[in-house]
């Protein structure tokens, strides 16, 4: 994240968490941003992605549409009661 205005931004309502405490790569100025980009490697990127998944959790199952359908059916009742 390029966040040169973080100190001002975090004072506003609606900020849920401090992005600097999460494992995101951040830069507060142009020099830092350029250094961050120049230092990227596939390995570093993969490590960062893994750290983000670990920090926030990773719940992808590949069955999101099925889960939504199951929820709707559960709320409406059996499939026999569903409208045509």
PyMOL commands that set and color helices and strands:
alter all, ss='L'
color gray80, all
select helices_A, chain A and resi 6-9+30-38+42-56+64-76+79-81
alter helices_A, ss='H'
color red, helices_A
deselect
rebuild
show_as cartoon
